[in-house]
């Protein structure tokens, strides 16, 4: 049973539940106390021990019934016929794969184990044989739907289908009507067991493989260049970005623990211990002040960059609870504050409005910087991270490096994300090399993972 339990925990982990080694040991100890006979009690116990959050509980509820499903045993009173055939309960218990040595006809003493199993009608025996074949063939390692046929065949081979197929080919080569009838009977037995094995592998895929497949597809989308994403990828990205935001929020929302060591704060310690006549019972240590994240996003929404801006803003606004102050601006020719649009509309319609209203005209970074200073002259201070997303192509207009330099002096840091590869920086009307000296970080941003990494680093600077 320990092997079954560890396999179930592996299924929970593949589905996204966070189950530690200590919790695995707790589950084994708990089941050792309550036993395995009461299915409902077992499910509730595992839910208490293994599931720490609402999401984990939902995963457990869904997987438990799938993982521990077992077909009910068929009635045992099926063999009252007087033809001399063995009943399912009296059938020889030969190992899977143990063929007939003499190639006897079906229904006779030399019938192979596979055919006996297919004809037995004993659901409990068939279910047990399928479980043993799945374990022997490693079918619970299935990760993709396309592997179903492969593992189905491996299970059948573990159960002895090769001997049945060899006999079936011999009967077909014989050519007689009796041999043809026997071959049809063998083929029907194989087809029935193949259907049962495929159903079993499909269930294993639901338990072990589906979550792994989804994780693989998410990983592909996250690492695919944003400019190459299809409409189907866009739909998947919404859920992926939501998970990114949740992960970042958890990572950067931990409260700073009180320090129990380091530099002693003499003044505060003496003040706190006045009631003890100066005896330092309560020690107070110096703490480093932690600023709350304050981000100003300046986004180029011209045609070549708008797709990248979509994912940056989607991620930032999914993180609003973890960011004390978030302001977003978009520009092509003139800069506009897009925060009210993003807050009052659903994201898709908001982005369409932003691209339509801010994306017209020839790209002018210098004018956008002038507009920012005019709109919010006191917006940027030492706590502000300025996040710029754009290709730096100014259409040969004045880049206004003086304003950008002033922003760099006032801000905590400037992070510039450029969708173009470094080999194109400085080519044509690109002024990225001119802006680079004033940037804390200047990096190539091609995928959603690049955007997540940049936001992660920006939030980590407030740690």
Kinemage of the C-alpha trace (Angstrom):
@kinemage 1
@onewidth
@group {chain A} dominant
@subgroup {mainchain}
@vectorlist {calphas} color= white
{ca unk a 1} P 0.000 0.000 0.000
{ca unk a 2} L 2.946 2.350 0.536
{ca unk a 3} L 3.784 2.053 -3.154
{ca unk a 4} L 0.182 2.933 -4.077
{ca unk a 5} L 0.176 5.907 -1.706
{ca unk a 6} L 3.470 7.298 -3.015
{ca unk a 7} L 2.142 6.914 -6.547
{ca unk a 8} L -0.982 8.878 -5.564
{ca unk a 9} L 1.155 11.626 -4.039
{ca unk a 10} L 3.159 11.769 -7.267
{ca unk a 11} L -0.136 12.291 -9.107
{ca unk a 12} L -1.033 15.118 -6.713
{ca unk a 13} L 2.306 16.804 -7.302
{ca unk a 14} L 2.017 16.500 -11.087
{ca unk a 15} L -1.407 18.167 -10.832
{ca unk a 16} L 0.103 21.126 -8.966
{ca unk a 17} L -0.523 20.258 -5.306
{ca unk a 18} L 2.330 21.087 -2.940
{ca unk a 19} L 2.986 17.903 -0.956
{ca unk a 20} L 6.189 17.699 1.078
{ca unk a 21} L 8.126 14.628 2.165
{ca unk a 22} L 7.072 15.216 5.773
{ca unk a 23} L 3.416 15.280 4.733
{ca unk a 24} L 3.926 12.031 2.840
{ca unk a 25} L 5.204 10.381 6.027
{ca unk a 26} L 2.277 11.858 7.962
{ca unk a 27} L -0.145 10.368 5.445
{ca unk a 28} L 1.415 6.921 5.803
{ca unk a 29} L 1.205 7.124 9.590
{ca unk a 30} L -2.393 8.316 9.462
{ca unk a 31} L -3.474 5.475 7.164
{ca unk a 32} L -1.663 2.981 9.380
{ca unk a 33} L -3.977 4.132 12.194
{ca unk a 34} L -7.322 4.260 10.379
{ca unk a 35} L -6.750 1.434 7.890
{ca unk a 36} L -7.803 1.185 4.253
{ca unk a 37} L -11.235 -0.440 4.467
{ca unk a 38} L -13.368 2.714 4.721
{ca unk a 39} L -12.998 4.591 1.434
{ca unk a 40} L -14.706 7.802 2.603
{ca unk a 41} L -12.684 7.928 5.797
{ca unk a 42} L -9.495 7.356 3.829
{ca unk a 43} L -10.308 10.199 1.422
{ca unk a 44} L -11.089 12.618 4.261
{ca unk a 45} L -7.917 11.666 6.127
{ca unk a 46} L -5.692 12.193 3.105
{ca unk a 47} L -7.449 15.502 2.431
{ca unk a 48} L -6.665 16.723 5.944
{ca unk a 49} L -3.034 15.589 5.892
{ca unk a 50} L -2.028 16.389 2.300
{ca unk a 51} L -4.158 19.363 1.172
{ca unk a 52} L -3.043 22.725 2.622
{ca unk a 53} L -5.073 25.130 0.478
{ca unk a 54} L -8.430 25.267 -1.272
{ca unk a 55} L -6.745 24.566 -4.604
{ca unk a 56} L -4.995 21.519 -3.143
{ca unk a 57} L -8.290 20.241 -1.718
{ca unk a 58} L -9.972 20.534 -5.125
{ca unk a 59} L -7.103 18.647 -6.756
{ca unk a 60} L -7.333 15.925 -4.086
{ca unk a 61} L -11.111 15.562 -4.469
{ca unk a 62} L -10.786 15.217 -8.231
{ca unk a 63} L -7.855 12.808 -8.263
{ca unk a 64} L -8.854 10.531 -5.401
{ca unk a 65} L -11.873 9.009 -7.153
{ca unk a 66} L -9.960 8.693 -10.421
{ca unk a 67} L -6.879 7.153 -8.871
{ca unk a 68} L -8.605 4.668 -6.582
{ca unk a 69} L -11.357 3.711 -9.042
{ca unk a 70} L -11.862 -0.063 -9.296
{ca unk a 71} L -14.478 -1.893 -11.292
{ca unk a 72} L -16.927 -3.822 -9.144
{ca unk a 73} L -16.489 -7.560 -9.166
{ca unk a 74} L -18.879 -9.427 -11.409
{ca unk a 75} L -21.240 -11.974 -9.837
{ca unk a 76} L -19.561 -15.302 -9.223
{ca unk a 77} L -22.545 -17.446 -10.081
{ca unk a 78} L -21.995 -17.342 -13.845
{ca unk a 79} L -20.842 -20.921 -14.421
{ca unk a 80} L -23.676 -23.305 -13.599
{ca unk a 81} L -23.567 -24.670 -17.146
{ca unk a 82} L -22.763 -28.381 -17.446
{ca unk a 83} L -20.358 -28.201 -20.420
{ca unk a 84} L -17.298 -28.913 -18.241
{ca unk a 85} L -15.721 -25.460 -18.660
{ca unk a 86} L -14.038 -23.987 -15.579
{ca unk a 87} L -15.860 -21.144 -13.873
{ca unk a 88} L -14.097 -17.781 -13.572
{ca unk a 89} L -13.384 -18.411 -9.898
{ca unk a 90} L -11.909 -21.837 -10.710
{ca unk a 91} L -9.860 -20.709 -13.707
{ca unk a 92} L -6.144 -21.565 -13.591
{ca unk a 93} L -4.205 -18.658 -12.038
{ca unk a 94} L -1.371 -18.610 -14.583
{ca unk a 95} L 0.861 -15.550 -14.867
{ca unk a 96} L 0.240 -12.973 -17.614
{ca unk a 97} L 2.190 -13.830 -20.720
{ca unk a 98} L 2.140 -17.565 -20.017
{ca unk a 99} L 1.089 -19.091 -23.327
{ca unk a 100} L -0.250 -22.510 -24.307
{ca unk a 101} L 2.526 -25.069 -24.834
{ca unk a 102} L 0.532 -27.163 -27.254
{ca unk a 103} L -1.504 -24.545 -29.017
{ca unk a 104} L -4.800 -26.138 -27.982
{ca unk a 105} L -8.106 -24.743 -29.164
{ca unk a 106} L -9.948 -22.126 -27.113
{ca unk a 107} L -11.998 -23.643 -24.350
{ca unk a 108} L -9.731 -26.655 -23.910
{ca unk a 109} L -7.105 -27.404 -21.250
{ca unk a 110} L -4.293 -25.764 -23.260
{ca unk a 111} L -5.993 -22.395 -23.513
{ca unk a 112} L -3.517 -19.557 -22.799
{ca unk a 113} L -3.848 -17.160 -19.871
{ca unk a 114} L -4.723 -14.123 -22.002
{ca unk a 115} L -7.683 -15.858 -23.639
{ca unk a 116} L -8.870 -17.250 -20.308
{ca unk a 117} L -8.790 -13.771 -18.817
{ca unk a 118} L -10.712 -12.220 -21.712
{ca unk a 119} L -13.384 -14.947 -21.586
{ca unk a 120} L -13.661 -15.167 -17.806
{ca unk a 121} L -16.000 -12.221 -17.265
{ca unk a 122} L -14.441 -11.828 -13.829
{ca unk a 123} L -14.239 -8.052 -13.468
{ca unk a 124} L -12.145 -8.164 -10.295
{ca unk a 125} L -9.631 -10.524 -11.908
{ca unk a 126} L -9.429 -8.416 -15.076
{ca unk a 127} L -9.007 -5.201 -13.062
{ca unk a 128} L -6.203 -6.779 -11.035
{ca unk a 129} L -4.477 -8.021 -14.207
{ca unk a 130} L -4.707 -4.543 -15.750
{ca unk a 131} L -3.190 -2.956 -12.618
{ca unk a 132} L -0.327 -5.441 -12.592
{ca unk a 133} L 0.325 -4.973 -16.320
{ca unk a 134} L 0.242 -1.158 -15.939
{ca unk a 135} L 2.745 -1.295 -13.087
{ca unk a 136} L 5.038 -3.658 -15.006
{ca unk a 137} L 4.911 -1.550 -18.182
{ca unk a 138} L 5.367 1.807 -16.432
{ca unk a 139} L 2.071 3.122 -17.809
{ca unk a 140} L 1.749 5.668 -14.982
{ca unk a 141} L 4.674 7.497 -16.605
{ca unk a 142} L 2.333 8.644 -19.386
{ca unk a 143} L 2.647 12.368 -20.059
{ca unk a 144} L 0.950 12.992 -23.425
{ca unk a 145} L -2.253 11.718 -25.030
{ca unk a 146} L -0.253 10.483 -28.016
{ca unk a 147} L 1.418 7.895 -25.750
{ca unk a 148} L -1.874 6.083 -25.141
{ca unk a 149} L -1.429 3.529 -27.944
{ca unk a 150} L 2.169 2.818 -26.894
{ca unk a 151} L 1.322 2.043 -23.274
{ca unk a 152} L -1.807 0.115 -24.266
{ca unk a 153} L 0.324 -2.206 -26.385
{ca unk a 154} L 2.912 -2.605 -23.621
{ca unk a 155} L 0.201 -3.585 -21.163
{ca unk a 156} L -1.217 -6.169 -23.559
{ca unk a 157} L 2.251 -7.629 -24.061
{ca unk a 158} L 2.722 -7.886 -20.304
{ca unk a 159} L -0.563 -9.792 -20.174
{ca unk a 160} L 0.527 -12.261 -22.882
{ca unk a 161} L -1.069 -11.012 -26.092
{ca unk a 162} L 1.873 -12.134 -28.236
{ca unk a 163} L 1.102 -15.825 -27.653
{ca unk a 164} L -2.522 -15.240 -28.587
{ca unk a 165} L -1.500 -13.389 -31.765
{ca unk a 166} L 0.881 -16.178 -32.783
{ca unk a 167} L -1.928 -18.721 -32.422
{ca unk a 168} L -4.311 -16.446 -34.325
{ca unk a 169} L -1.849 -16.130 -37.248
{ca unk a 170} L -1.386 -19.917 -37.301
{ca unk a 171} L -5.166 -20.430 -37.493
{ca unk a 172} L -5.513 -17.890 -40.293
{ca unk a 173} L -2.785 -19.635 -42.262
{ca unk a 174} L -4.576 -22.965 -41.831
{ca unk a 175} L -7.472 -21.763 -43.962
{ca unk a 176} L -10.097 -24.246 -42.753
{ca unk a 177} L -13.523 -23.012 -41.631
{ca unk a 178} L -12.891 -24.285 -38.093
{ca unk a 179} L -9.531 -22.504 -37.923
{ca unk a 180} L -11.106 -19.295 -39.281
{ca unk a 181} L -13.820 -19.407 -36.634
{ca unk a 182} L -11.216 -19.930 -33.935
{ca unk a 183} L -9.137 -17.016 -35.297
{ca unk a 184} L -12.221 -14.779 -35.148
{ca unk a 185} L -12.795 -15.817 -31.551
{ca unk a 186} L -9.167 -15.037 -30.660
{ca unk a 187} L -9.390 -11.676 -32.451
{ca unk a 188} L -12.552 -10.799 -30.520
{ca unk a 189} L -10.817 -11.640 -27.232
{ca unk a 190} L -7.842 -9.459 -28.142
{ca unk a 191} L -10.097 -6.565 -29.188
{ca unk a 192} L -12.035 -6.761 -25.926
{ca unk a 193} L -8.887 -6.691 -23.795
{ca unk a 194} L -7.375 -3.935 -25.941
{ca unk a 195} L -10.446 -1.801 -25.268
{ca unk a 196} L -10.154 -2.441 -21.539
{ca unk a 197} L -6.435 -1.665 -21.532
{ca unk a 198} L -6.969 1.550 -23.490
{ca unk a 199} L -9.649 2.676 -21.051
{ca unk a 200} L -7.236 1.992 -18.202
{ca unk a 201} L -4.466 4.005 -19.879
{ca unk a 202} L -6.923 6.852 -20.520
{ca unk a 203} L -7.656 6.923 -16.792
{ca unk a 204} L -3.945 6.969 -16.013
{ca unk a 205} L -3.559 9.891 -18.394
{ca unk a 206} L -6.291 11.802 -16.557
{ca unk a 207} L -4.495 11.131 -13.255
{ca unk a 208} L -0.820 11.502 -14.213
{ca unk a 209} L -0.573 12.931 -17.706
{ca unk a 210} L -3.122 15.683 -18.206
{ca unk a 211} L -1.528 18.105 -15.757
{ca unk a 212} L 1.930 17.319 -17.132
{ca unk a 213} L 0.666 17.999 -20.665
{ca unk a 214} L -0.858 21.317 -19.610
{ca unk a 215} L 2.359 22.299 -17.846
{ca unk a 216} L 4.369 21.426 -20.953
{ca unk a 217} L 2.077 23.468 -23.213
{ca unk a 218} L 2.232 26.396 -20.785
{ca unk a 219} L 6.019 26.193 -20.776
{ca unk a 220} L 6.070 26.185 -24.587
{ca unk a 221} L 3.862 29.285 -24.749
{ca unk a 222} L 5.855 31.124 -22.077
{ca unk a 223} L 9.122 30.546 -23.932
{ca unk a 224} L 7.771 31.224 -27.430
{ca unk a 225} L 8.525 34.665 -28.892
{ca unk a 226} L 5.520 36.886 -28.245
{ca unk a 227} L 5.426 37.968 -31.878
{ca unk a 228} L 4.874 34.326 -32.934
{ca unk a 229} L 1.936 33.554 -30.629
{ca unk a 230} L -1.291 32.367 -32.251
{ca unk a 231} L -4.844 33.192 -31.146
{ca unk a 232} L -5.017 29.886 -29.286
{ca unk a 233} L -1.764 30.743 -27.523
{ca unk a 234} L -3.230 34.096 -26.496
{ca unk a 235} L -6.105 32.390 -24.695
{ca unk a 236} L -3.707 30.102 -22.852
{ca unk a 237} L -1.481 33.039 -21.949
{ca unk a 238} L -4.251 34.663 -19.894
{ca unk a 239} L -4.213 31.773 -17.442
{ca unk a 240} L -0.413 31.567 -17.554
{ca unk a 241} L 0.000 35.259 -16.735
{ca unk a 242} L -2.484 34.922 -13.862
{ca unk a 243} L -0.330 32.153 -12.396
{ca unk a 244} L 2.791 34.267 -12.938
{ca unk a 245} L 1.188 37.118 -11.017
{ca unk a 246} L 0.148 34.803 -8.180
{ca unk a 247} L 3.656 33.344 -7.979
{ca unk a 248} L 5.262 36.792 -7.889
{ca unk a 249} L 2.754 38.060 -5.324
{ca unk a 250} L 3.543 35.157 -2.990
{ca unk a 251} L 7.279 35.577 -3.501
{ca unk a 252} L 7.318 39.298 -2.706
{ca unk a 253} L 4.557 39.615 -0.109
{ca unk a 254} L 6.254 37.955 2.877
{ca unk a 255} L 6.497 40.271 5.819
{ca unk a 256} L 9.949 40.943 7.150
{ca unk a 257} L 10.514 38.992 10.356
{ca unk a 258} L 11.760 40.813 13.422
{ca unk a 259} L 15.511 40.572 13.602
{ca unk a 260} L 16.966 38.657 16.550
{ca unk a 261} L 20.554 39.473 15.770
{ca unk a 262} L 22.703 42.108 14.047
{ca unk a 263} L 23.329 45.674 15.216
{ca unk a 264} L 21.755 46.615 18.517
{ca unk a 265} L 19.656 49.792 18.518
{ca unk a 266} L 21.004 51.348 21.758
{ca unk a 267} L 18.646 54.304 21.912
{ca unk a 268} L 15.449 52.297 21.407
{ca unk a 269} L 16.653 49.526 23.706
{ca unk a 270} L 17.290 51.956 26.569
{ca unk a 271} L 13.912 53.600 26.054
{ca unk a 272} L 12.128 50.243 25.999
{ca unk a 273} L 13.784 49.138 29.257
{ca unk a 274} L 13.198 52.244 31.384
{ca unk a 275} L 10.534 50.345 33.334
{ca unk a 276} L 13.182 47.791 34.310
{ca unk a 277} L 15.510 50.486 35.743
{ca unk a 278} L 17.711 50.266 32.667
{ca unk a 279} L 18.245 46.506 32.812
{ca unk a 280} L 18.117 45.425 29.136
{ca unk a 281} L 15.470 42.698 29.256
{ca unk a 282} L 14.044 43.646 25.827
{ca unk a 283} L 16.628 43.993 23.081
{ca unk a 284} L 15.758 45.946 19.955
{ca unk a 285} L 17.808 45.502 16.821
{ca unk a 286} L 18.288 47.906 13.965
{ca unk a 287} L 16.106 47.144 10.975
{ca unk a 288} L 16.508 48.081 7.384
{ca unk a 289} L 13.506 49.948 6.098
{ca unk a 290} L 11.724 48.251 3.246
{ca unk a 291} L 10.031 50.452 0.679
{ca unk a 292} L 6.786 49.305 -0.870
{ca unk a 293} L 6.987 48.742 -4.637
{ca unk a 294} L 6.206 51.824 -6.676
{ca unk a 295} L 6.303 51.330 -10.445
{ca unk a 296} L 5.824 53.674 -13.375
{ca unk a 297} L 5.436 51.820 -16.671
{ca unk a 298} L 6.099 53.737 -19.902
{ca unk a 299} L 5.044 51.652 -22.891
{ca unk a 300} L 5.552 52.151 -26.598
{ca unk a 301} L 2.343 50.882 -28.258
{ca unk a 302} L 3.377 51.399 -31.856
{ca unk a 303} L 2.690 48.490 -34.177
{ca unk a 304} L 5.986 46.688 -33.669
{ca unk a 305} L 5.789 46.657 -29.861
{ca unk a 306} L 2.089 46.654 -28.932
{ca unk a 307} L 1.893 42.869 -28.507
{ca unk a 308} L 4.650 42.917 -25.884
{ca unk a 309} L 2.973 45.756 -24.001
{ca unk a 310} L -0.165 43.664 -23.710
{ca unk a 311} L 1.552 41.035 -21.583
{ca unk a 312} L 3.502 43.514 -19.469
{ca unk a 313} L 0.377 45.459 -18.513
{ca unk a 314} L -1.601 42.251 -17.966
{ca unk a 315} L 1.048 41.028 -15.539
{ca unk a 316} L 1.437 44.367 -13.742
{ca unk a 317} L -2.286 44.864 -13.214
{ca unk a 318} L -2.675 41.302 -11.989
{ca unk a 319} L -0.084 42.303 -9.344
{ca unk a 320} L -1.862 45.469 -8.191
{ca unk a 321} L -2.403 44.180 -4.650
{ca unk a 322} L 1.343 43.682 -4.201
{ca unk a 323} L 2.359 47.035 -5.690
{ca unk a 324} L 1.690 50.071 -3.527
{ca unk a 325} L 1.558 52.499 -6.429
{ca unk a 326} L 1.318 51.482 -10.082
{ca unk a 327} L 1.004 54.006 -12.889
{ca unk a 328} L 0.933 53.056 -16.551
{ca unk a 329} L 1.474 55.331 -19.557
{ca unk a 330} L 1.338 54.515 -23.242
{ca unk a 331} L 2.525 56.471 -26.253
{ca unk a 332} L 3.342 56.461 -29.870
{ca unk a 333} L 3.396 60.132 -30.717
{ca unk a 334} L 1.895 61.600 -27.512
{ca unk a 335} L 1.869 60.113 -24.008
{ca unk a 336} L -1.395 59.295 -22.206
{ca unk a 337} L -2.236 57.894 -18.777
{ca unk a 338} L -3.875 54.505 -19.415
{ca unk a 339} L -4.460 53.532 -15.769
{ca unk a 340} L -8.126 54.663 -15.696
{ca unk a 341} L -8.852 52.725 -18.879
{ca unk a 342} L -7.331 49.515 -17.484
{ca unk a 343} L -9.200 49.857 -14.179
{ca unk a 344} L -12.669 50.538 -15.588
{ca unk a 345} L -12.846 48.028 -18.465
{ca unk a 346} L -12.069 44.396 -19.078
{ca unk a 347} L -8.499 43.946 -20.212
{ca unk a 348} L -9.124 42.999 -23.854
{ca unk a 349} L -11.354 45.976 -24.591
{ca unk a 350} L -9.032 48.244 -22.596
{ca unk a 351} L -6.035 47.224 -24.698
{ca unk a 352} L -7.956 47.839 -27.919
{ca unk a 353} L -8.833 51.324 -26.678
{ca unk a 354} L -5.252 52.036 -25.612
{ca unk a 355} L -3.783 50.946 -28.943
{ca unk a 356} L -6.414 52.936 -30.846
{ca unk a 357} L -6.036 56.152 -28.844
{ca unk a 358} L -2.322 56.096 -27.977
{ca unk a 359} L -0.920 54.099 -30.858
{ca unk a 360} L -1.538 56.503 -33.706
{ca unk a 361} L 1.120 58.675 -35.251
{ca unk a 362} L 4.869 58.432 -35.673
{ca unk a 363} L 6.824 57.139 -32.659
{ca unk a 364} L 8.493 59.974 -30.721
{ca unk a 365} L 10.266 59.062 -27.469
{ca unk a 366} L 11.413 62.619 -26.839
{ca unk a 367} L 7.859 63.970 -27.003
{ca unk a 368} L 6.650 61.182 -24.683
{ca unk a 369} L 9.270 62.134 -22.089
{ca unk a 370} L 8.258 65.791 -22.351
{ca unk a 371} L 4.592 64.840 -21.854
{ca unk a 372} L 5.468 62.753 -18.765
{ca unk a 373} L 7.257 65.688 -17.144
{ca unk a 374} L 4.356 67.999 -17.995
{ca unk a 375} L 1.609 65.613 -16.785
{ca unk a 376} L 3.247 64.363 -13.566
{ca unk a 377} L 6.323 66.435 -12.660
{ca unk a 378} L 6.507 64.995 -9.113
{ca unk a 379} L 5.561 61.426 -9.978
{ca unk a 380} L 9.065 59.936 -9.853
{ca unk a 381} L 11.122 59.869 -6.653
{ca unk a 382} L 13.758 57.698 -5.017
{ca unk a 383} L 11.238 54.902 -4.370
{ca unk a 384} L 10.096 54.654 -8.002
{ca unk a 385} L 11.129 52.005 -10.477
{ca unk a 386} L 10.642 53.236 -14.041
{ca unk a 387} L 9.851 50.350 -16.370
{ca unk a 388} L 10.225 51.236 -20.044
{ca unk a 389} L 9.070 48.835 -22.768
{ca unk a 390} L 9.987 49.859 -26.290
{ca unk a 391} L 12.402 49.412 -29.177
{ca unk a 392} L 13.935 52.883 -28.806
{ca unk a 393} L 13.299 53.810 -32.458
{ca unk a 394} L 12.643 57.554 -32.438
{ca unk a 395} L 12.107 58.116 -36.173
{ca unk a 396} L 15.152 60.376 -36.011
{ca unk a 397} L 13.504 62.830 -33.606
{ca unk a 398} L 15.244 64.334 -30.552
{ca unk a 399} L 15.471 61.535 -27.884
{ca unk a 400} L 15.557 64.159 -25.109
{ca unk a 401} L 18.364 62.503 -23.194
{ca unk a 402} L 18.377 65.460 -20.786
{ca unk a 403} L 14.915 64.550 -19.505
{ca unk a 404} L 15.769 60.846 -19.391
{ca unk a 405} L 18.925 61.632 -17.430
{ca unk a 406} L 16.899 63.695 -14.941
{ca unk a 407} L 14.446 60.813 -14.487
{ca unk a 408} L 17.360 58.430 -13.874
{ca unk a 409} L 18.750 60.746 -11.181
{ca unk a 410} L 15.428 60.985 -9.349
{ca unk a 411} L 14.273 57.362 -9.599
{ca unk a 412} L 15.271 54.257 -7.678
{ca unk a 413} L 16.167 52.466 -10.926
{ca unk a 414} L 15.277 52.357 -14.609
{ca unk a 415} L 14.576 49.017 -16.273
{ca unk a 416} L 14.308 49.067 -20.059
{ca unk a 417} L 12.900 46.055 -21.929
{ca unk a 418} L 13.603 46.028 -25.651
{ca unk a 419} L 11.800 43.525 -27.927
{ca unk a 420} L 14.540 43.831 -30.558
{ca unk a 421} L 17.644 41.620 -30.226
{ca unk a 422} L 20.901 43.338 -29.186
{ca unk a 423} L 22.321 42.972 -32.695
{ca unk a 424} L 19.803 45.551 -33.925
{ca unk a 425} L 20.418 48.124 -31.195
{ca unk a 426} L 21.815 51.287 -32.764
{ca unk a 427} L 20.858 50.316 -36.308
{ca unk a 428} L 18.850 52.810 -38.355
{ca unk a 429} L 16.884 55.139 -36.094
{ca unk a 430} L 17.410 53.056 -32.941
{ca unk a 431} L 18.672 55.200 -30.045
{ca unk a 432} L 18.960 52.401 -27.503
{ca unk a 433} L 22.752 52.925 -27.129
{ca unk a 434} L 22.103 56.566 -26.213
{ca unk a 435} L 19.616 55.646 -23.475
{ca unk a 436} L 21.667 52.719 -22.164
{ca unk a 437} L 24.072 54.665 -19.878
{ca unk a 438} L 21.132 55.950 -17.840
{ca unk a 439} L 19.468 52.534 -17.405
{ca unk a 440} L 20.019 50.328 -14.368
{ca unk a 441} L 19.019 47.317 -16.492
{ca unk a 442} L 18.676 47.113 -20.266
{ca unk a 443} L 17.692 43.675 -21.517
{ca unk a 444} L 16.237 41.930 -24.530
{ca unk a 445} L 12.591 40.980 -23.995
{ca unk a 446} L 11.290 38.359 -26.430
{ca unk a 447} L 9.030 36.061 -24.392
{ca unk a 448} L 6.533 36.216 -21.565
{ca unk a 449} L 9.136 34.609 -19.322
{ca unk a 450} L 11.483 37.524 -20.037
{ca unk a 451} L 8.759 39.913 -18.879
{ca unk a 452} L 8.146 37.877 -15.722
{ca unk a 453} L 11.872 37.833 -14.956
{ca unk a 454} L 12.133 41.613 -15.366
{ca unk a 455} L 9.151 42.296 -13.088
{ca unk a 456} L 10.511 39.794 -10.556
{ca unk a 457} L 13.872 41.594 -10.458
{ca unk a 458} L 12.159 44.984 -10.179
{ca unk a 459} L 10.118 43.831 -7.161
{ca unk a 460} L 13.145 42.094 -5.611
{ca unk a 461} L 14.919 45.468 -5.481
{ca unk a 462} L 12.453 46.453 -2.731
{ca unk a 463} L 13.353 43.431 -0.588
